[in-house]
Amino acid sequence: MDHILQKPTPFEIAYEGILALINNQTFKPKEQLPAERELCERLSVSRTTLRRALDQLRAQHVIESLHGSGNYVCEQYPTLIIEKTDGFSASVEAFGKNPTSQVIFQGVVEADDKLSSRFKVGTGTPLFCLIRIRLMSGIPAMYEKSYTNPQTISDVQMHDYKKESLYKQIYRQIDHSQTSNYSKFTVARLTQEEAAYLGVQPDKLVFCNSSMLKSKSGVVLEYCKSLTLPGCIRYVSQRVNND
């Protein structure tokens, strides 16, 4: 049977065209992109279509705009999709760096009011807590604190997370296709303890991603809060509209 090749849309031509110019290093990090008129002519797209493509690339932190100056290529970092439960290792490896973790704490804690509300359990219910620093080729990049319910993920507290993956432990027991991840992405300031582990000054602004992994029936499997230093990871969302 013959296959009909689908013609790319003008948006795809503009978006992929600019991305290709960056990826093949025609324009390198910190370099300015050509004016919009020149890009329109080079890619044979309208100004409206080009601006939509530029907007998406800005949302993905591939480019940035300086007021009164133009569009510039951002420094390149490992790309982490906000909605994914554990994309750190894969993203860092794809960027050519070595992902490792340093476990700060693992053990059972009692749910406070906020955790009891998130997990829909009583205050004081035992929850497993894992606190670790995620590193890129030995350099601290992220402070991460995760909670799971041992009643839902059995034996979760019995593993050595210096050697094992919490992510894999969860999915040994839960079918990946039967889960959903919900994320809230904001900025926050580091506490003195968090800053000490990351080797920076307290009160530093960082990216904060609070995520909740749920089963299709609504049971909370994991709540995770990660604090990432700027200049280490580039966050993007799968929910950016490409239409």
Residue pairs with C-beta under 8 A, 6 or more apart in sequence:
8 16
10 45
10 46
10 49
11 49
11 52
11 53
11 242
11 243
12 242
13 43
13 44
13 45
13 49
14 39
14 43
14 45
14 49
14 50
14 52
14 53
15 53
15 56
15 57
15 242
17 42
17 43
17 45
17 53
18 33
18 39
18 43
18 53
18 54
18 57
18 63
19 57
19 62
21 27
21 33
22 62
22 63
22 73
27 33
27 73
28 73
29 73
29 74
29 75
29 76
30 72
30 73
30 75
31 72
31 73
32 69
32 70
32 71
32 72
32 73
33 39
33 63
33 70
33 71
33 72
33 73
34 42
35 70
36 47
36 50
36 51
36 54
37 47
39 50
40 46
40 47
40 50
43 50
45 53
54 63
54 65
54 71
56 240
56 242
57 63
58 64
58 65
58 71
59 236
59 237
59 240
60 79
60 234
60 236
60 240
61 74
61 234
61 235
61 236
62 73
62 74
63 71
63 72
63 73
63 74
64 71
64 72
64 74
65 71
65 72
66 72
74 234
75 231
76 95
76 234
77 95
77 231
77 232
77 233
77 234
78 91
78 92
78 94
78 95
78 97
78 136
78 232
78 233
78 234
79 91
79 94
79 95
79 233
79 234
79 235
79 236
80 87
80 88
80 91
80 233
80 234
80 235
80 236
81 87
81 235
81 236
81 237
81 238
82 183
82 185
82 209
82 211
82 235
82 236
82 237
82 238
83 181
83 183
83 237
83 238
83 239
84 181
85 167
85 179
85 181
85 211
85 213
85 222
85 224
86 165
86 166
86 167
88 99
88 134
88 142
88 233
89 99
91 233
92 98
92 99
92 136
93 99
95 136
97 136
97 137
98 136
98 137
98 138
99 134
99 135
99 136
100 134
100 135
100 138
101 132
101 133
101 134
101 135
101 161
101 162
102 132
102 133
102 135
102 140
103 130
103 131
103 132
103 161
103 162
104 131
104 132
104 133
104 197
105 129
105 130
105 131
106 128
106 129
106 130
106 131
106 157
106 161
107 128
107 129
107 157
108 126
108 127
108 128
108 129
108 150
108 157
109 126
109 127
109 128
109 129
109 147
110 123
110 124
110 125
110 126
110 127
111 119
111 121
111 122
111 123
111 124
111 125
111 126
111 127
112 123
113 123
115 121
115 127
115 147
115 223
116 122
116 123
116 124
116 125
118 147
118 212
118 220
118 223
119 125
119 127
119 147
119 149
119 220
119 223
120 220
121 127
121 149
125 149
126 150
127 147
127 148
127 149
127 150
128 147
128 148
128 149
128 150
128 153
128 156
128 157
129 145
129 146
129 147
130 144
130 145
130 146
130 147
130 148
130 161
130 166
131 143
131 144
131 145
131 146
132 144
132 161
133 140
133 142
133 143
133 144
133 197
133 198
134 140
134 141
134 142
134 143
134 144
134 226
135 141
136 232
139 232
140 197
140 198
140 199
140 229
141 198
141 228
141 229
141 232
141 233
142 226
142 227
142 228
142 229
142 232
142 233
143 190
143 194
143 197
143 198
143 226
143 227
144 224
144 225
144 226
144 227
145 224
145 225
145 226
146 166
146 222
146 223
146 224
146 225
147 222
147 223
147 224
148 156
148 166
148 170
148 221
148 222
148 223
149 220
149 221
150 156
150 157
152 219
152 220
152 221
153 169
153 170
153 173
153 174
153 221
153 222
154 173
156 166
156 169
156 170
159 166
159 169
166 222
170 213
170 221
170 222
174 215
174 221
178 215
178 216
179 213
179 214
179 215
179 216
179 221
180 213
180 214
180 215
180 216
181 211
181 212
181 213
181 214
182 211
182 212
182 214
183 209
183 210
183 211
183 212
184 209
184 210
184 211
185 207
185 208
185 209
185 235
185 237
186 208
186 210
187 205
187 206
187 207
187 208
188 205
188 206
188 208
188 227
189 203
189 204
189 205
189 206
190 198
190 200
190 202
190 203
190 204
190 206
190 227
191 202
192 202
194 227
195 201
195 202
195 203
195 204
196 202
198 227
198 229
200 229
204 229
205 230
206 227
206 228
206 229
206 230
207 227
207 228
207 229
207 230
207 233
207 235
208 225
208 226
208 227
208 228
209 224
209 225
209 226
209 228
209 235
210 223
210 224
210 225
211 222
211 223
211 224
211 225
211 226
212 220
212 222
212 223
212 224
213 220
213 221
213 222
213 223
213 224
214 220
214 221
215 221
228 235
